[in-house]
Amino acid sequence: MKIEHEMTTTAFTITGYKITKNLGVVRGLTVRSRSVVGNLGAALQMLVGGNITLYSSLCERTREETFKLLLEHAAELGANAVIGIRYDTTEIAAGVTEVLAYGTAVIVIKDEPNSGSA
């Protein structure tokens, strides 16, 4: 089962849905290093100043991969949504960084408003 992007949030609820089951913490983990070529290109960009696009691109690809792994982990547990998503990074060694995405896998159903009849 694929979890759609709109069924993920940094909040602890999803508007219009009711949590029926908490499946626990899920995570995605990626460890990346910078290449020598990438470092040289970034060093040249630093001389000019501004956005260092080589590093920005590397960071974005790493976050996307980590998020995808998080969603895969949640889907393996049978979740259809993930709430409370956060990212964390740690430098493991010089030039080697761990990126962790984590959240809570849940099963949600569409929240049916009360019919209002008395």
C-alpha positions in Angstrom: 0.0 0.0 0.0 1.4 3.4 -1.0 1.0 6.3 1.4 0.0 9.5 -0.4 1.8 12.7 0.4 -1.3 14.4 1.7 -1.6 11.7 4.3 1.7 12.8 6.0 2.1 15.7 8.3 4.3 17.2 11.0 1.2 17.8 13.0 -0.4 15.0 15.2 -3.7 15.0 13.4 -4.9 15.1 9.8 -7.8 17.4 9.3 -10.9 15.4 8.3 -9.6 12.1 9.5 -9.8 10.1 12.7 -6.9 8.0 14.0 -8.2 4.4 14.6 -4.9 2.7 15.3 -1.4 3.7 16.3 1.2 1.4 14.7 4.2 3.0 16.3 7.3 4.9 15.4 8.7 4.5 11.8 11.8 5.9 10.3 13.9 6.3 7.2 17.7 6.6 7.4 20.3 7.7 4.9 24.0 8.2 5.3 25.8 10.3 2.7 29.2 11.6 2.0 30.3 14.4 -0.2 32.5 13.4 -3.2 35.8 15.1 -4.0 34.4 16.4 -7.3 31.4 17.8 -5.5 33.6 19.5 -2.9 35.7 21.1 -5.6 32.6 22.4 -7.4 31.1 23.7 -4.2 34.4 25.4 -3.3 34.3 27.2 -6.6 30.7 28.3 -5.9 31.8 29.5 -2.4 34.3 31.9 -4.1 31.4 33.5 -6.0 29.0 33.5 -3.0 25.3 32.8 -2.8 23.5 29.5 -2.9 25.8 26.5 -3.1 23.7 24.5 -5.5 25.8 21.4 -5.4 25.2 21.0 -1.7 21.6 22.1 -1.9 20.9 19.4 -4.5 22.7 16.8 -2.4 20.7 17.7 0.7 17.4 17.7 -1.2 18.0 14.3 -2.7 19.0 12.9 0.6 15.9 14.2 2.3 13.7 12.8 -0.5 15.3 9.4 -0.2 15.0 9.4 3.6 11.3 10.4 3.4 10.6 7.7 0.9 12.2 5.1 3.2 10.0 6.4 6.1 6.9 6.0 4.0 7.9 2.5 2.9 8.5 1.5 6.5 5.0 2.8 7.5 3.4 1.0 4.6 5.1 -2.3 5.6 3.3 -2.0 8.9 -0.1 -1.4 7.2 -0.3 2.3 7.8 -2.2 4.7 5.5 -0.9 7.9 7.2 2.2 9.2 9.1 1.9 11.9 11.7 4.4 13.9 13.7 7.1 13.7 11.0 10.5 15.1 12.0 14.0 15.2 10.5 17.3 14.9 12.4 20.9 15.0 11.1 24.2 13.9 12.7 27.7 14.3 11.3 29.2 10.8 11.8 32.6 11.6 10.5 34.2 14.5 8.5 32.1 14.8 5.4 29.7 11.9 6.4 26.2 12.8 7.5 23.3 10.7 8.7 19.8 12.0 7.9 16.9 10.5 9.8 13.2 11.0 9.2 10.8 9.7 11.8 7.2 9.8 12.7 4.2 7.8 13.9 2.5 5.3 11.6 -1.2 5.3 11.9 -4.4 4.0 10.4 -7.0 6.7 9.8 -10.5 6.8 8.5 -12.5 9.7 7.1 -14.1 11.6 10.0 -17.9 11.5 9.6 -19.4 14.7 11.1 -22.4 14.2 13.3 -25.7 14.3 11.4 -27.0 16.9 13.8 -30.4 15.2 14.2 -31.8 15.1 17.7 
